[in-house]
Amino acid sequence: MGFHTKPTTFVGHVKIKVEKLERSIKFYEEVLGFHVLEQTTSSAKLTADGKISILSLEQPENVVPKQRGTSGLYHFAILLPERSDLANLVVHFRENGIRFAASDHLVSEALYLYDPDGNGIEVYADRDPSGWSWVGNEVEMTTIPLNIENLLTSQVAGKSWRGMPEGTVMGHIHLHVADLEKAEELYVKGLGFAVVNRYAGQALFFSNEKYHHHVAVNIWNGVGVPIPPDNSVGLKSFTLIFANEEARQDAIDTLKKVGAAVTEENHTFITHDPSGNTIELAV
């Protein structure tokens, strides 16, 4: 469908901070079925296919627990290739006593849970985009209970959850911000996304190439919330993948026009949204 491949601009990778690296690795391996691609004493890169990392864990020095009432991560969202993969994950969760929530968003079906540090995780499967309902430039989304038993009918006989399947990608990221208007300016005017849903004056959903959303922001932690300290559990950064060098440079130029600083560190271009969420700009 092209929503997570070039030339679409999409979230390719998320880095989160955790309190105890080994505990987190065990969770992401055993509960979600990731594999460790690379590991140091303070970080680990996780993969679904054994080749590309879509999620990294980092244990900061003097780490402190996740701070309430701040900007930062609401959840990152892992997109599975097939509905049957999501059904298999439900069975895996049930068999292992893993607590989760489940929602139907019309455009997708989703499971929600937290890692041991309280970082929010969504795992979802998209419905066919031909069935998404668009009113003008906005896609219809909602949150209603997921029909688990109907989902389980998509299971393939003889197959069970054997970890994150090949083809799994980072589907989107959802952030707490301090100000919706300032966030919109950064993500739309600065980064070139389009607003595809405005939710009750509380949240905005941004996308490229008519996806239901690649990035979402909300003010559910409060308007004007502070930025969490660097050594706290939560979001370290997320990476946007641009089609080519020219597209990235265009984004850098427009970011500067809206007053956002862009720096280069070790050949990586980095910016921050107005609420302090760190964004790496990659090709």
Salt bridges, closest charged atoms under 4 A:
GLU38 OE1 - LYS45 NZ 3.89
GLU58 OE2 - LYS236 NZ 3.67
ASP104 OD1 - ARG127 NH1 2.80
GLU109 OE1 - ARG83 NE 2.67
GLU109 OE2 - ARG127 NH2 3.43
ASP117 OD1 - ARG23 NH2 2.83
GLU122 OE1 - HIS75 NE2 2.95
GLU122 OE1 - HIS172 NE2 3.18
ASP126 OD1 - HIS212 NE2 2.66
GLU149 OE2 - ARG94 NH2 3.29
GLU184 OE2 - ARG198 NH2 2.80
GLU245 OE1 - ARG248 NH2 2.82
GLU280 OE2 - LYS15 NZ 3.13
